[in-house]
Amino acid sequence: MLFKEFCIKNYKFKNRIIMAPMCMYQADTLGFANDFHLIHYGARAIGGVGGIILEATAVEARGRITEHDLGIYSDEHVSGLKRIVENIKKNGCIAGIQLAHAGRKSQTSLEIIAPSAIPYPDMKMPKEMTTDDIQTVILAFQSAAYRANEAGFDLIEIHAANGYLINQFLSPLTNKRIDAYGGDIYHRLRFLSEIIDAIKTVWPEEKILGIRFSATEYHENGNNVDDIIEVINFLKPKGID
């Protein structure tokens, strides 16, 4: 089945080989794409993969993992990303992008944020997000999705894995909030749920919307497979592909 085509909505993948997002740290310090990205992704498209999902692309400057991550937090980022998309598509490949926010795992010089003021080991203390901060980030994901559509992407993958910001909200290890965004699993997933709602106001219904999860946190007090299944079953009716 590996080389058989398959469809999601009206998008036909020529095979089931998908290039997953990989952090490349090759952007300039303002998050702009360059010829490295054009060649890196174009080569994989020429190589014959069915789909490509660009590396974690930050929805805020303070949401970058490093200062050399790709960004999609400015309208000025669109033209460089559009150039990559066109190069991918002309080689018969579906073009996707992973929208991300590093939260407490950001290594930039900017102030970092998290659901709770708990630092990642050996990294600086994050600021606990206010409800205004939460709304700002939700709007940043919405704006990023709008720009992703302007750049011509077929697919968005929301990054809710690997200990980054959305995962930090989902996890009882890093989310100690006592407001509407903390507590049981249904309160901890509210941040992601509201991001999905915001994205769907600007992301065309005919295009693909997915989420990347970490299935387990490998910790007795963290999320396990059953917890993530519960999250997925709650969110899927919102129109997740």
Secondary structure, 3 states (H helix, E strand, C coil): CCCCCEEECCEEECCCCEECCCCCCCCCCCCCCCHHHHHHHHHHHHHCCCEEEEEEEECCHHHCCCCCCCECCCHHHHHHHHHHHHHHHCCCCEEEEEEECCHHHCCCCCCCEECCCCCCCCCCCCEECCHHHHHHHHHHHHHHHHHHHHHCCCEEEEEECCCCHHHHHHCCCCCCCCCCCCCCHHHHCHHHHHHHHHHHCCCCCCCEEEEEECCCCCCCCCCCHHHHHHHHHHHHHHCCC
